[in-house]
Amino acid sequence: TGAQQSATVANPASGASPDLLPHFQLEPEDVYIVKNKAVSLACRATPATQIYFKCNGEWVHQGDHVTQHSTDRSTGLPVMEVRIEVTRQQVEKIFGLEEYWCQCVAWSSSGTTKSQKAFVRIAYLRKNFEQEPTAREVSIEQGIVLPCRPPEGIPPAEVEWLRNEELVDPALDANVYVTPEHSLVLRQARLADTANYTCVAKNIVARRRSASAAITVYVNGGWSTWTQWSGCSTSCGRGWQKRSRTCTNPTPLNGGAFCEGQNVQKTACTTLCPVDGAWSEWSKWSECGAECTHWRSRECSEPAPRNGGRDCHGPELDTRNCTSELCTHATPGAEDVALYVGLVAVAVCLVLLLLVGVLVYCRKKGGLDADVADSSILTAGFQPVSIKPSKADNPSLLTIQPDLSTTTMTYQGSLCPRQDGPAKLQLPNGHLLSPLGAGRHTLHHSSPAAEGADFVARLSTQSYFRSLPRGTNNMAYGTFNFLGGRLMIPNTGISLLIPPDAIPRGKIYEVYLTLHKQEEVRLPLAGCQTLLSPIVSCGPPGVLLTRPAILAMGHCVEASAENWSIRLKKQSCEGTWEDVLQLGAEPCTELYYCQLEAQACYVFTEQLGRFALVGESLSMAASKRLKLVLFAPAACPSLEYNIRVYCLSDTQDVLKEVIQLEKQLGGQLIGAPRVLHFKDSYHNLRLSIHDMPSSLWKSKLLASYQEIPFYHIWSGLQPFLHCTFTLERLSTSTCELACKIWVWQVEGDGQSFTVNFNIAKDTRFSDWLVPDEVGTPALVGPSAFKIPFLIRQKIISSLDPPGTRGADWRTLAQKLNLDSHLSFFASKASPTAMILNLWEARHFPNGNLSQLAAAVAEVGKQDGALFSEAEC
């Protein structure tokens, strides 16, 4: 309510000039009464013959005016100035009815003029803060919001913040700012921000201090890089060597977590012992030569020097005169002939031994089956799987007993009969292919996965098991070979597709897929970063895949290139999270790729591990999808009744967890879930309840609304945020509830829920659940795919090579709206296989093969009726 100014002319004299109307040089202004001190109001006008104050529509007594007359030097017109005093008692007389105001009325011979209204208010400042900051412990670089709602006061209190009793000035520190709601925001916590924070409210009456809130910024420890391996502990023979690392990158501070894992690693080493050389016996003396000398020799071979040993000292050839200084010419004897024959025989034997060795090597190499693979490619452990012994009439499969000392299983023999690669597809009349042809091939797949308890028991022996969830509710697992398969966690939208030939032939892997709860895994977020997807593990880590597997999971981002920077994060073996891919940017590695769709993302990865999708907003227009869900008790035995409003990230896994939680609490769903777009505007989420019939219900909430802090929602690390509205029935016979619940972001759009609910009878949504997904958590071999195996192989062989007029895999990608990923497809050995794998991941189990067949037919390579036969 601001002061209003108006001027009116009352009974002007005949022919009077408007210029002679009084005009105010000084008008009364708004004032505050502090304690019991009276305040003074003044006004001055020219030309004026009389001036009086009118307060709250009544004239002030003439005796209460203090009048002063003077003359305006520039115009010579009379000037009149009037003052009055207003006491606290005068204002309190009308307190609660309306505000106390006064204005001046000035007269001249031409009429009257009114001044603006001046409001007189009693100043005060309550003692208790409506909301005070609370102590917190935060990780370094995490955002902090310290709320402060000052006491009620007139005039409204100004707020300032103290850090260890020193004023916090946002103008001097870009990392700090104060919101319009007086909350102190630290964009990224620093070690220097560890302090006691106090909110101070002040106005002209008093100065109030909130309780101090201790903020502790902790640093989780991180490992330094490993040192070089030390030298072997022994200079000769078997010993040990070690390397170490320290928890100094960074060093844990202020109660931060110490590094997990070993700080010293040891490994066995063997140092070859040096062997000094020694001479062999001297040979016999040679025949006396033409120069009247003969010689003998020896070799440094008993033993020969090795591993750094010393060489023999002394001559290896000894020569002397053989005629006692009387030189005569000797003829060659029988010993020379024998020496030459011996040398030739030795050379022939060496050649024969070399030929025999070559023949043996070639025969062994030719006898090896091409499907035999080296088990050393795996860097993490697997438990061996059981293999049924082959039948006597099937020589192509060899019986192998499990080797309990190894961590992988290697097959000798073929899991599937070999077949020549399919020829280039032609386009004759009629159907191009029969689904399996005249000579059918039998596609064998691996044995079923073990029971859940056995599988978890085996996992418990592995080092990575400590970071996996306990139990099998959010886990899928299976045993796979080169035919591939699929793992799904029901009702979460999370799946892992292992395409054919992703696992090397001759290998069998036990693979798991798990969903983590946010409280189980610490994912560090910096600045404006937010978790956009569930945290998912697939493994075991270190598995070698020859083609990318596809991990599908939901997300809650409203993606826009100009509003978001989205990264795929993967946890390393040391436990640190690393950015492996930035969406929209040129990938720095061919190991990972991600396709982001409206509500799901598909991650291509050749290395299994733990993944999460993290976003950083680039503007305040960036928004996340929240799902708003209402639950209430199914039965109400007392007068009190609670309505819980959940604000969840819009992914299936979180909704599934909340529904399971509410089932345990005896809650039932009220209405269908709603979607709210939550913006990165630093504003909190508010919830309020309205339109309840006051004759039947009353709210026990003291404030007019509830609020969820912005950063609690934006980080995405607190999955089950909710507010509870506690209502009270005025009578036990009341069984119907009708009200509205509003949910909105401050200075933003909102959602409203119209609730009409019969507590005793209404169960319209009590059994509402996420629709169950069709199928089992693990599918192995051809049953995991919509496209028949042999048809898939022929499509690949037909569309991979460049076609005439562009009729190849590029055209198929355009038909399936995947042309934005051409560079990724082109980087793989089989682009068509990548396209078909992505189609399988997106459309299983309800994919329409007819539509895919039509797309292939449009490319000009395939007949649309082909897949109809396959479906039959």
C-alpha positions, 0 to 999 in steps of 0.5 A: 500500500503506497501513499497516494497523491491527489489534488482537488479544487473546492469552491474556486472563486469566480475567474480564479487562476489555477496557478493560485491554487496551493501547491505543496513544497513539503508533503507528509511521509510514511513514518514508524513509531519506535517504542513509545516515541511520538512521530512528527508529520509536516507539510508546507504549501504556497500560496496558502491561507490555511493548512490543516491535517486530517487523520483517518478522515477526521480533522485534527484539532486546531490546537494540535497544529504548530503553524509557521508563516513566511514569504516565498522570496522568488514569487512573493507569495505567502508560505505556510508550514504546519506540523503535528505529532502522532503518538502510539496511543492514537495509532493503537486506538484503530489498530486492527481496523485499518491503517493509521494515515494523515494528509494535509489540506491547504486553502487559498482564495482559489480553492483547496489542495490535498497532499499525499497520504502518510501512513503511521505504523508501529514498528516491531520485530518478533524474537523467534525466527520462522526458520533457522539454518541447521548444521550439515556435513557436505562433501567438497564441491557439493552445493549448500543451501542454508535456509533462513526465514526472519521473524515477523516485523514492521518494517520487514527485517533485512537479513545478513549472514555471518561466517564465524562472526564476520559478514558474508559479502556476496559482492566479494565472493562469487561462490556465495549468493543470497536468494530473495527468500534470504537463504544463503547458497554456496554454489560449491563447498570449499574447505574454507567454508567450514565455519559457523553460520548465523542469520541476522535479521534487523530493522529500526527496532531491533537486531535478532540472531538465529542459532548458529549452524555448523557447516563441515566440509569433508573430503573423501580420500582418494588413492595416489597412483601406484609407485613403480614395482620395487626390485626383487627381494632376492638377487638369485632365485624366487622372491617378492616385489611390491608397489604401494600407493597412499590415500593422499589424492586427496587426503581425507579431511574433516571426517571424510571417508578413507580410501577403500582397498589395499595400499600395498600390492605384492607379486612373486618374482624370480631372478635368474642366478648368474653362472660363471663360465668354465673351460672344457677339456683341451682337445687332442693335439692336431697333426703337425702342420706345414708350418711345423706346428700343431694346435689344440682348443677348448671352449667356455661351455662347461658351463657357458656363462649366462645370466650375467656370469663371468666369462672364462679367462685365458686362451681358447687356442694353444699352438706349439712347435711339433718338431722340436725346432726341426721343421719337417713337412707332414702329410695328412693322416687318418685323424683329419679324415675322421674329423671331417666325416664327424662334422658332416654327420653332425650337420646332417643330424641337426637338419633331420631334427629340425625337419621333424620338429617343423612337421610335429608343430604343423600337425598340432596346429592343424589339429586345434579347433578354431573355437578354442579360446584362451581363458586368460582374457578375463581379468575378473573371476567367474565360478565354473559352470557345469557342462553336461557330458556329450553323448557318445554319438556326438564327437563334435562336443568333447566332455570336460570336467570343471576345473575348480582352480580356474576362473573361466570355462573353455570349450574344446569343440564347437557349440554350433556347426560351422556354416559358410558365410551367406552369399549376397542377397539377390532380388528374384521373384518370390521369397528370398529366404526360407526361415531355416532352409532345407538343411536346418542348423541346430542352435545350441545354447548354454545351460540355465542359470543357477538358482539365485541363492547359489548365484549370490553365494558364488558372487560373494567370493569375488572382490567386487561383490562387496559393492553389489546389493544383497539379495536378488530382488533387483538383480537378474543373472544368466549363463550365456555363450556366443548366441547371446541373450538378454537380462531384464529387471522387471518393472524397472525399464532396465535391461542388458542385451548381449548380441550374438557373437559378442561372447567369443565362441567357445566361452561361457560367461555368467553375467549379472545385472543389478539396480543400486539404491542411491544410498548404497553407492556414493556418486559425487556430484559437483556444482549444478550436476544432477543424477538423471538415471538409476545406477546400474551394474552389469558384470562381472567387470573385465569380461571381454566382449567382441561386440558392444552389449546394449544397456537400457535404462530410464532417465528423467531429463528433458533433453535440449542441446542448449540447456544440458551437458549430459555425461555417461559415468562409469566407476573404475576398479579403484572406485572413482567415477570417470566420464567415459562419454559426453553426449552430443560430443565426438566420442573419444573412444569406441568402447562406449556410445549412448543414444538418448531418447525421450524417456530411455537411453541405450548405452553401447559398451564393450566393457561391463561395469557400473554406469550412471547418467549425470547431467549439468544444467547450462541454463535455468531453462533446463528441467527434470521430470518429476512424478508426483504420487499421492498415497493414503492409508487403506484404513482409518481407525482413528480420527487422524488421517495422513496423505503422503505426496511423493516427488520422485524422479520420473523413472520406473525403478523409483516408482516401483520402490515407492509402491513396494514401500507403501504396500508395507506401510498399508498405503494405497494410491490416490489418483493416477501419477502426474508429471511436473517439470522441475527447473534449475532455478534454485527455487524450492518446491511447495505443496499446499492443501485446499478446499477441504469441507471445514465442517468435516475436516481440518488440517493440523498443518501449522503453516499454509504450505510445506516446502522441499528444498531445491537441492534435495530434489535437484541432486537426484540422490534422495529418491523418496522425497515426500511431504505428509499432510495430517488431517483430522476428521471431526467425526468418526462417521466421516468417510469421504474426503474431497480436497485439492493439493497444489504442488508448484515450484516457487516462481514457476508453474505447478500441478494441482490434484483434485482428490475425491476419496471415500475412505471406507469404500473407494479402492479404485486405485488401491491395486494400481501397480506398474504394468508387469513386464512379459517374460523372465529376467533371463533369456538365452539364445534365440528366444531373446531376439525377435529376428531369427538368427539365420535371417539376421545373418543374411541381412547383415551380409547383404547390407554391410557392403556398399550397395548400388545407389546407396542401398545398404545399411545407411539407407536402413538407418534412415528408414529407422530414424537412426541416421544421426548415429551413422558415424558410430555404426560406421566405426564398427565391423558390421554396421548392420549388426549394430542397427539390428541390435539397437532395434532389438533393444528398443522393441523387445518383446513387442517389436513389430517385425512387419515394420522392420521387414517393410523398412528392409524391403524399401532398401531394395534388399529384402522381401517384406513377407520374409518376416511374416514367415518367420513369425509363423 
